[in-house]
Amino acid sequence: MPPAIALVKGWNLVPAVSISGATSMDADLYFTGLTWTRGYGFNTSTDAFVSFISDTTNDAETNIAIGKGYWIFLTKAGDLVP
């Protein structure tokens, strides 16, 4: 069973990990169960931060890379279960 990571309301720096061996995952799927609005990752190819938002309609796919870290903003505390 994967460990749960306790997150607070506000900004949190979180790892993107997978026990299934996936190399990327949809952000909304990865952050399921959390009330989040925005995230940031860093693109080392362009030396720039990349922004993504929570898409509750699931009409757009925003993938996060497993093995990277991301800043996400939560509107209430919750637990991330990778």
C-alpha positions as CSV (number, residue, x, y, z in Angstrom):
1,M,0.0,0.0,0.0
2,P,1.5,3.4,-1.0
3,P,2.1,5.9,1.8
4,A,-0.3,8.9,2.2
5,I,1.3,12.4,2.1
6,A,-0.5,14.9,4.3
7,L,-0.9,18.3,2.6
8,V,-2.0,21.6,4.0
9,K,-4.2,24.3,2.7
10,G,-2.2,26.6,0.4
11,W,1.0,25.7,-1.6
12,N,2.6,22.3,-1.3
13,L,5.6,20.8,-3.0
14,V,4.8,17.3,-3.9
15,P,6.5,14.4,-5.6
16,A,5.0,12.6,-8.6
17,V,5.6,8.9,-7.9
18,S,4.1,5.7,-9.2
19,I,4.1,2.2,-7.9
20,S,2.7,0.9,-11.3
21,G,5.7,1.9,-13.3
22,A,4.0,4.7,-15.3
23,T,6.2,7.5,-16.6
24,S,3.5,10.1,-16.8
25,M,-0.1,10.6,-15.5
26,D,-3.0,13.0,-15.9
27,A,-2.7,15.6,-13.1
28,D,-6.4,15.4,-12.2
29,L,-6.1,11.6,-11.9
30,Y,-2.9,11.9,-9.8
31,F,-4.4,14.5,-7.5
32,T,-7.8,12.7,-7.1
33,G,-9.4,13.4,-3.8
34,L,-7.6,16.7,-3.3
35,T,-9.3,20.1,-3.7
36,W,-6.6,21.9,-5.8
37,T,-6.8,24.7,-8.3
38,R,-3.3,25.2,-9.8
39,G,0.0,23.6,-10.2
40,Y,3.5,24.4,-11.4
41,G,6.3,22.3,-12.7
42,F,9.7,23.2,-14.0
43,N,10.7,22.4,-17.6
44,T,14.4,21.9,-17.7
45,S,14.5,22.1,-21.5
46,T,13.2,25.6,-21.6
47,D,14.3,26.7,-18.1
48,A,10.8,27.9,-17.4
49,F,8.0,27.1,-15.0
50,V,4.9,25.5,-16.6
51,S,1.5,26.2,-15.1
52,F,-1.5,23.8,-15.1
53,I,-5.0,24.0,-13.6
54,S,-7.4,21.6,-12.2
55,D,-9.8,20.4,-14.9
56,T,-12.9,19.1,-13.3
57,T,-14.6,18.6,-16.7
58,N,-11.8,16.3,-17.8
59,D,-12.0,17.8,-21.3
60,A,-8.2,18.6,-21.3
61,E,-5.4,16.3,-20.3
62,T,-2.5,17.8,-18.4
63,N,0.2,15.2,-17.8
64,I,2.7,15.3,-15.0
65,A,6.0,13.4,-15.3
66,I,6.7,10.7,-12.7
67,G,9.9,11.4,-10.8
68,K,9.5,15.2,-10.9
69,G,8.3,17.6,-8.2
70,Y,5.3,19.9,-8.5
71,W,3.9,22.9,-6.6
72,I,0.2,22.6,-6.2
73,F,-2.3,25.0,-4.5
74,L,-4.9,23.3,-2.3
75,T,-8.0,25.2,-1.1
76,K,-8.3,22.8,1.8
77,A,-6.0,20.3,3.5
78,G,-6.0,16.7,2.2
79,D,-3.9,13.5,1.7
80,L,-2.2,12.6,-1.5
81,V,-2.1,8.9,-2.1
82,P,0.2,8.3,-5.1
